[in-house]
Amino acid sequence: KEVAHHFGDDDLAACFAELRRALAPGGRMLVVTRPHDPDYPFFDAARAVWRAHQPPAEHFTDALARAGFGRVAADAATYPATLDRDRWLDMVSTRFWSTFSHFDDAALAAGVDEIRRAHPPGDISFSERLVFVAGEAVD
């Protein structure tokens, strides 16, 4: 489960420091996260919440480096995604990502309606992107 973005700065630093301590030289650490500004078919308020809670890759590369990891780098992979609009609306309505937990029922319903108006029935296509942030335990 992709959760690193839920950690506060102090908890993230402590987690990465402990992982660095536990890894033997040459051991690798990988954080898989999502981009700060995704291509998902969000409603406007959800996009703002996402951006407020999903740090950019540099947040994680900097934290790994501060924890003593070397050879820290970030890379992204993009995958085409296609979903039926109504399936996507159902997923959003059930708050499948924590982003949607920030909205009460009325605000979420209004957001779902915003998406419905923006996308005709049928398939919605977008790019799914994953961000890979890696570091190596070095002497």
NORLIN-V973017 format. One record per pair of residues at least 24 apart in sequence whose C-alpha atoms are under 8 Angstrom apart, sorted by the first residue. I is the first residue (numbers start at 1). J is the second residue. D is the distance in whole Angstrom. If there is no record, write none. Layout:
<<I:J:D> <I:J:D>>
//
This chain:
<<2:32:6> <2:33:6> <3:33:8> <4:31:7> <4:33:7> <5:33:8> <5:53:7> <5:54:6> <5:55:6> <6:53:8> <12:63:7> <13:63:6> <13:64:8> <13:66:8> <13:67:7> <16:63:7> <16:64:6> <16:67:6> <17:67:5> <17:68:7> <20:67:7> <20:68:7> <20:69:7> <20:137:6> <23:137:6> <24:137:7> <25:136:8> <25:137:5> <25:138:5> <25:139:6> <26:136:6> <26:137:5> <26:138:6> <27:136:6> <27:137:5> <28:134:7> <28:135:6> <28:136:4> <28:137:6> <29:134:5> <29:135:5> <29:136:6> <29:137:8> <30:132:7> <30:133:6> <30:134:4> <30:135:7> <31:60:8> <31:132:6> <31:133:5> <31:134:6> <32:130:7> <32:131:6> <32:132:5> <32:133:6> <33:130:6> <33:131:5> <33:132:7> <33:133:8> <34:129:6> <34:130:5> <34:131:5> <35:129:7> <35:130:7> <35:131:6> <38:128:8> <38:129:7> <39:126:6> <39:127:6> <39:128:7> <40:126:6> <40:127:7> <40:128:7> <41:115:7> <41:124:8> <41:126:7> <42:115:7> <43:111:5> <43:112:7> <43:114:6> <43:115:6> <44:111:8> <45:111:8> <46:99:7> <46:100:7> <46:111:8> <49:99:6> <49:102:8> <50:99:6> <53:99:8> <57:131:7> <57:133:7> <60:133:7> <61:133:6> <61:134:8> <61:135:8> <64:135:7> <65:135:8> <68:137:7> <68:138:8> <69:135:5> <69:136:5> <69:137:5> <69:138:6> <70:135:6> <70:136:5> <70:137:6> <70:138:6> <71:134:8> <71:135:6> <71:136:6> <72:133:7> <72:134:6> <72:135:4> <72:136:7> <73:133:6> <73:134:6> <73:135:7> <74:131:7> <74:132:6> <74:133:4> <74:134:6> <75:131:6> <75:132:5> <75:133:7> <76:129:7> <76:130:6> <76:131:4> <76:132:6> <77:129:6> <77:130:5> <77:131:7> <77:132:8> <78:127:6> <78:128:6> <78:129:4> <78:130:7> <79:127:6> <79:128:5> <79:129:6> <80:125:7> <80:126:6> <80:127:5> <80:128:6> <81:125:6> <81:126:5> <81:127:6> <81:128:6> <82:123:6> <82:124:6> <82:125:4> <82:126:6> <83:123:5> <83:124:5> <83:125:7> <84:121:8> <84:122:5> <84:123:4> <84:124:6> <85:116:8> <85:119:7> <85:120:8> <85:121:6> <85:122:6> <85:123:5> <85:124:6> <86:121:7> <86:122:8> <89:115:8> <89:116:8>>
//
